[in-house]
Amino acid sequence: MTKNELIEKVAKKVGLTKKAAFEAVNAVFGNIKEGLAKGDKIVISGFGTFKVRSRATRTGRNPQTGSSIKIAGHKLPGFTAGKTLKRLIK
């Protein structure tokens, strides 16, 4: 499902115009992005949890030369599905 398809489904289900549904969907995703940028954990009951995960600095190998290289640590977004969503998928 694409974002546009999601917007159409929200508009039909809730009885909004496509413009209003577009703004609502963008507001939800925007708030999730802002929260993650601040390092917050976003919990949506019955769906899942969004949080920032940290990767530690580690040693890797250059495949061409075989020499060791340092791979810098970094942060990335993560999602863990909630129990309800997991049961629904099974």
Backbone as JSON Lines, residues from 0, in Angstrom:
{"i":0,"aa":"M","n":[0.85,-1.17,0.0],"ca":[0.0,0.0,0.0],"c":[0.89,1.24,0.0]}
{"i":1,"aa":"T","n":[0.59,2.16,-0.86],"ca":[1.34,3.41,-0.93],"c":[0.68,4.45,-0.02]}
{"i":2,"aa":"K","n":[1.36,5.56,0.16],"ca":[0.82,6.63,1.0],"c":[-0.48,7.18,0.41]}
{"i":3,"aa":"N","n":[-0.54,7.31,-0.91],"ca":[-1.76,7.8,-1.55],"c":[-2.93,6.85,-1.36]}
{"i":4,"aa":"E","n":[-2.66,5.55,-1.43],"ca":[-3.72,4.56,-1.18],"c":[-4.2,4.63,0.26]}
{"i":5,"aa":"L","n":[-3.27,4.83,1.18],"ca":[-3.62,4.98,2.59],"c":[-4.51,6.21,2.79]}
{"i":6,"aa":"I","n":[-4.16,7.3,2.15],"ca":[-4.95,8.53,2.26],"c":[-6.36,8.31,1.73]}
{"i":7,"aa":"E","n":[-6.49,7.62,0.6],"ca":[-7.82,7.33,0.04],"c":[-8.65,6.47,0.98]}
{"i":8,"aa":"K","n":[-8.03,5.46,1.58],"ca":[-8.76,4.58,2.5],"c":[-9.2,5.33,3.75]}
{"i":9,"aa":"V","n":[-8.33,6.19,4.27],"ca":[-8.69,6.99,5.45],"c":[-9.85,7.92,5.1]}
{"i":10,"aa":"A","n":[-9.79,8.55,3.94],"ca":[-10.86,9.46,3.52],"c":[-12.2,8.74,3.43]}
{"i":11,"aa":"K","n":[-12.21,7.54,2.86],"ca":[-13.45,6.78,2.72],"c":[-13.96,6.29,4.07]}
{"i":12,"aa":"K","n":[-13.07,5.76,4.89],"ca":[-13.47,5.16,6.16],"c":[-14.01,6.19,7.14]}
{"i":13,"aa":"V","n":[-13.39,7.36,7.19],"ca":[-13.77,8.37,8.17],"c":[-14.75,9.4,7.59]}
{"i":14,"aa":"G","n":[-14.87,9.41,6.28],"ca":[-15.79,10.37,5.65],"c":[-15.19,11.75,5.5]}
{"i":15,"aa":"L","n":[-13.89,11.82,5.28],"ca":[-13.2,13.09,5.07],"c":[-12.95,13.32,3.59]}
{"i":16,"aa":"T","n":[-12.64,14.57,3.27],"ca":[-12.19,14.83,1.91],"c":[-10.77,14.3,1.79]}
{"i":17,"aa":"K","n":[-10.3,14.12,0.56],"ca":[-8.94,13.63,0.37],"c":[-7.92,14.63,0.93]}
{"i":18,"aa":"K","n":[-8.2,15.9,0.81],"ca":[-7.3,16.92,1.33],"c":[-7.18,16.83,2.85]}
{"i":19,"aa":"A","n":[-8.32,16.67,3.53],"ca":[-8.31,16.55,4.99],"c":[-7.61,15.27,5.43]}
{"i":20,"aa":"A","n":[-7.85,14.18,4.71],"ca":[-7.2,12.91,5.02],"c":[-5.7,13.02,4.78]}
{"i":21,"aa":"F","n":[-5.29,13.7,3.72],"ca":[-3.88,13.92,3.42],"c":[-3.2,14.66,4.57]}
{"i":22,"aa":"E","n":[-3.87,15.72,5.06],"ca":[-3.31,16.49,6.17],"c":[-3.23,15.66,7.45]}
{"i":23,"aa":"A","n":[-4.24,14.83,7.7],"ca":[-4.25,13.99,8.9],"c":[-3.14,12.95,8.86]}
{"i":24,"aa":"V","n":[-2.99,12.28,7.73],"ca":[-1.94,11.27,7.6],"c":[-0.57,11.91,7.71]}
{"i":25,"aa":"N","n":[-0.37,13.04,7.06],"ca":[0.91,13.74,7.15],"c":[1.19,14.23,8.57]}
{"i":26,"aa":"A","n":[0.15,14.64,9.29],"ca":[0.34,15.08,10.68],"c":[0.8,13.92,11.55]}
{"i":27,"aa":"V","n":[0.21,12.75,11.36],"ca":[0.61,11.56,12.15],"c":[2.06,11.2,11.85]}
{"i":28,"aa":"F","n":[2.4,11.07,10.58],"ca":[3.77,10.71,10.22],"c":[4.76,11.8,10.64]}
{"i":29,"aa":"G","n":[4.36,13.05,10.52],"ca":[5.23,14.16,10.92],"c":[5.52,14.12,12.42]}
{"i":30,"aa":"N","n":[4.51,13.83,13.22],"ca":[4.71,13.76,14.66],"c":[5.6,12.58,15.04]}
{"i":31,"aa":"I","n":[5.47,11.47,14.33],"ca":[6.35,10.32,14.58],"c":[7.78,10.7,14.25]}
{"i":32,"aa":"K","n":[7.99,11.36,13.11],"ca":[9.34,11.79,12.72],"c":[9.94,12.75,13.73]}
{"i":33,"aa":"E","n":[9.16,13.73,14.18],"ca":[9.64,14.7,15.16],"c":[10.03,14.03,16.47]}
{"i":34,"aa":"G","n":[9.21,13.1,16.92],"ca":[9.49,12.38,18.15],"c":[10.77,11.57,18.05]}
{"i":35,"aa":"L","n":[10.95,10.89,16.93],"ca":[12.17,10.1,16.73],"c":[13.4,11.0,16.63]}
{"i":36,"aa":"A","n":[13.25,12.16,16.0],"ca":[14.37,13.09,15.89],"c":[14.82,13.59,17.26]}
{"i":37,"aa":"K","n":[13.87,13.71,18.21],"ca":[14.2,14.11,19.57],"c":[14.71,12.94,20.41]}
{"i":38,"aa":"G","n":[14.58,11.72,19.87],"ca":[15.02,10.55,20.62],"c":[13.93,9.92,21.45]}
{"i":39,"aa":"D","n":[12.69,10.35,21.25],"ca":[11.57,9.81,22.0],"c":[11.18,8.43,21.51]}
{"i":40,"aa":"K","n":[10.48,7.71,22.35],"ca":[9.92,6.4,22.02],"c":[8.43,6.63,21.78]}
{"i":41,"aa":"I","n":[7.91,6.19,20.64],"ca":[6.5,6.39,20.3],"c":[5.79,5.05,20.38]}
{"i":42,"aa":"V","n":[4.83,4.94,21.29],"ca":[4.1,3.7,21.49],"c":[2.67,3.9,21.01]}
{"i":43,"aa":"I","n":[2.24,3.07,20.06],"ca":[0.87,3.11,19.56],"c":[0.24,1.79,19.96]}
{"i":44,"aa":"S","n":[-0.63,1.84,20.97],"ca":[-1.25,0.64,21.52],"c":[-1.97,-0.15,20.44]}
{"i":45,"aa":"G","n":[-1.75,-1.46,20.42],"ca":[-2.39,-2.32,19.45],"c":[-1.68,-2.36,18.11]}
{"i":46,"aa":"F","n":[-0.65,-1.54,17.94],"ca":[0.07,-1.51,16.66],"c":[1.55,-1.81,16.86]}
{"i":47,"aa":"G","n":[2.25,-0.95,17.6],"ca":[3.68,-1.19,17.8],"c":[4.39,0.0,18.39]}
{"i":48,"aa":"T","n":[5.71,-0.11,18.43],"ca":[6.56,0.9,19.03],"c":[7.65,1.34,18.06]}
{"i":49,"aa":"F","n":[7.78,2.65,17.9],"ca":[8.86,3.23,17.12],"c":[9.89,3.76,18.11]}
{"i":50,"aa":"K","n":[11.16,3.5,17.86],"ca":[12.21,4.05,18.73],"c":[13.51,4.17,17.95]}
{"i":51,"aa":"V","n":[14.43,4.96,18.51],"ca":[15.73,5.16,17.9],"c":[16.66,4.09,18.45]}
{"i":52,"aa":"R","n":[17.32,3.4,17.55],"ca":[18.28,2.37,17.93],"c":[19.68,2.86,17.63]}
{"i":53,"aa":"S","n":[20.62,2.47,18.48],"ca":[22.01,2.87,18.29],"c":[22.85,1.68,17.86]}
{"i":54,"aa":"R","n":[23.69,1.89,16.89],"ca":[24.63,0.86,16.46],"c":[26.0,1.26,16.97]}
{"i":55,"aa":"A","n":[26.69,0.33,17.59],"ca":[28.01,0.6,18.15],"c":[29.06,0.64,17.04]}
{"i":56,"aa":"T","n":[30.17,1.29,17.33],"ca":[31.31,1.28,16.42],"c":[31.84,-0.15,16.36]}
{"i":57,"aa":"R","n":[32.18,-0.61,15.17],"ca":[32.66,-1.98,15.04],"c":[33.76,-2.06,13.98]}
{"i":58,"aa":"T","n":[34.45,-3.17,13.98],"ca":[35.51,-3.39,13.01],"c":[34.97,-4.24,11.88]}
{"i":59,"aa":"G","n":[35.23,-3.81,10.66],"ca":[34.82,-4.56,9.48],"c":[36.03,-4.84,8.61]}
{"i":60,"aa":"R","n":[35.78,-5.47,7.49],"ca":[36.86,-5.78,6.55],"c":[36.53,-5.21,5.18]}
{"i":61,"aa":"N","n":[37.55,-4.64,4.55],"ca":[37.41,-4.18,3.18],"c":[37.46,-5.42,2.3]}
{"i":62,"aa":"P","n":[36.4,-5.72,1.55],"ca":[36.37,-6.95,0.76],"c":[37.41,-6.99,-0.37]}
{"i":63,"aa":"Q","n":[37.85,-5.83,-0.84],"ca":[38.84,-5.82,-1.93],"c":[40.25,-6.09,-1.42]}
{"i":64,"aa":"T","n":[40.6,-5.46,-0.29],"ca":[41.98,-5.59,0.2],"c":[42.1,-6.52,1.4]}
{"i":65,"aa":"G","n":[41.01,-6.79,2.09],"ca":[41.06,-7.64,3.26],"c":[41.53,-6.93,4.51]}
{"i":66,"aa":"S","n":[41.83,-5.64,4.41],"ca":[42.31,-4.89,5.57],"c":[41.15,-4.52,6.5]}
{"i":67,"aa":"S","n":[41.47,-4.34,7.78],"ca":[40.47,-3.96,8.78],"c":[40.13,-2.48,8.64]}
{"i":68,"aa":"I","n":[38.86,-2.18,8.8],"ca":[38.41,-0.79,8.8],"c":[37.46,-0.6,9.98]}
{"i":69,"aa":"K","n":[37.4,0.62,10.48],"ca":[36.46,0.94,11.55],"c":[35.17,1.45,10.92]}
{"i":70,"aa":"I","n":[34.06,0.88,11.37],"ca":[32.76,1.34,10.91],"c":[32.17,2.15,12.06]}
{"i":71,"aa":"A","n":[31.91,3.42,11.81],"ca":[31.43,4.32,12.86],"c":[30.04,3.92,13.33]}
{"i":72,"aa":"G","n":[29.79,4.14,14.62],"ca":[28.46,3.9,15.16],"c":[27.49,4.96,14.67]}
{"i":73,"aa":"H","n":[26.22,4.63,14.65],"ca":[25.21,5.59,14.23],"c":[23.86,5.21,14.8]}
{"i":74,"aa":"K","n":[22.9,6.11,14.64],"ca":[21.54,5.87,15.11],"c":[20.64,5.63,13.91]}
{"i":75,"aa":"L","n":[19.61,4.8,14.11],"ca":[18.66,4.55,13.05],"c":[17.29,4.27,13.65]}
{"i":76,"aa":"P","n":[16.21,4.52,12.9],"ca":[14.88,4.27,13.43],"c":[14.58,2.78,13.45]}
{"i":77,"aa":"G","n":[13.8,2.37,14.44],"ca":[13.41,0.97,14.54],"c":[11.94,0.86,14.87]}
{"i":78,"aa":"F","n":[11.35,-0.27,14.53],"ca":[9.94,-0.54,14.8],"c":[9.81,-1.94,15.34]}
{"i":79,"aa":"T","n":[9.04,-2.09,16.41],"ca":[8.73,-3.39,16.97],"c":[7.21,-3.53,16.95]}
{"i":80,"aa":"A","n":[6.72,-4.58,16.32],"ca":[5.28,-4.8,16.23],"c":[4.73,-5.18,17.6]}
{"i":81,"aa":"G","n":[3.53,-4.72,17.91],"ca":[2.87,-5.05,19.15],"c":[2.21,-6.42,19.09]}
{"i":82,"aa":"K","n":[1.78,-6.92,20.24],"ca":[1.18,-8.26,20.32],"c":[-0.05,-8.39,19.43]}
{"i":83,"aa":"T","n":[-0.91,-7.37,19.44],"ca":[-2.12,-7.42,18.65],"c":[-1.82,-7.54,17.16]}
{"i":84,"aa":"L","n":[-0.87,-6.77,16.69],"ca":[-0.48,-6.8,15.27],"c":[0.14,-8.15,14.93]}
{"i":85,"aa":"K","n":[0.98,-8.67,15.81],"ca":[1.61,-9.97,15.56],"c":[0.57,-11.07,15.46]}
{"i":86,"aa":"R","n":[-0.41,-11.04,16.37],"ca":[-1.48,-12.07,16.32],"c":[-2.3,-11.96,15.04]}
{"i":87,"aa":"L","n":[-2.55,-10.75,14.59],"ca":[-3.33,-10.52,13.38],"c":[-2.62,-11.07,12.15]}
{"i":88,"aa":"I","n":[-1.3,-10.95,12.12],"ca":[-0.51,-11.4,10.96],"c":[-0.43,-12.93,10.9]}
{"i":89,"aa":"K","n":[-0.38,-13.56,12.07],"ca":[-0.27,-15.03,12.09],"c":[-1.41,-15.62,11.38]}
